């Protein structure tokens, strides 16, 4: 499970050096958390899910400012549809249900959520949203509605919802507690994910 060494990876200079540290320190946690999430989602929805761990292969000079793993129903990729993410910035770990990079049906996803805002309003108060997966900023749930209205109208807009665990949180002192918190976060996002699925 993530610890102080996980966050210290972002102090490593150089693309290859930081990628080596990411592979050695962070990606084993992604593998463990992602494998559990895949199993939970397959049980919940009775469909195959796949784990994708970011490799940052397009980078040639600058080391990644954050890193993540995604779980979705696409075997070859995840960005084309709503999916789950676990990832880490230098300041915090995040657990998201994500709609990023202009997924097919973006407007419909936004409309469905706007019509079912009660699902979001029932989430615990510590849930937050992100409007841009390339930036570390996050916002309270009270900003979900305007963010979704923008998602419906602006092609390049994004929406992520979930929780974060700050770097200095005491939860990291007990890996079992941290793992339970993360698993519970994804469990509470399942009704929203189910809403975004195509009608049979």
C-alpha positions, 0 to 999 in steps of 0.5 A: 500500500502507498506510503511516504516512499510512494510520494517521494518518487516525484522528487526523482529527477530525470524521465528514466530515473523517475519511471524506474522509481514508479515501476519499482515503488508505485506500480506494484500497488497499482497491480494489487489495488487494480486486481482487486477492483477488477474482481469486484467490478466483474462480480458486481456487473457480471462482465469482464473488466481490464486493468491498464497501468499507465506507462507514459511511453509518449514522454521523451523529456519531462518525467510524469507529474503524476501516475495512475492505473485505470480499470474499465471494460475496454480490453485495448484501452479505457479513455473511450468510456467511463472508467475507474482510476487509482493514481497518485500526485505528489500531494495525494492519492486519488480514486476516481470514476472518470470521463476524460479525453472526450469519450463517445457519448460524453453529452449523454453521460452528462445529461444522465447525471444531471437528471439523477443528481440525487445519486451524487448528492447521497455521497459522503461529504468528503467526495470531491470532483476533478474537472481536468485530469492533467491538473491536481486541482479538485473541488467540492461536490457542490460544484458537480452540477456546473461541471456536468453542465459544462461536460454536456456543452464543451467537447474538451471538458472532463469530469471525475468524481471520487475521493482523495487521501492526502499525503500526510493522512494518518490512514497510511499508517494502517494499510488495511484501513487504507485498502478498506477506505479505497474499496468502499470509495469505489463501491459507492461509485457503482450506482453512478457507473451503472447509470452510465451504461447503455440501455439493453 
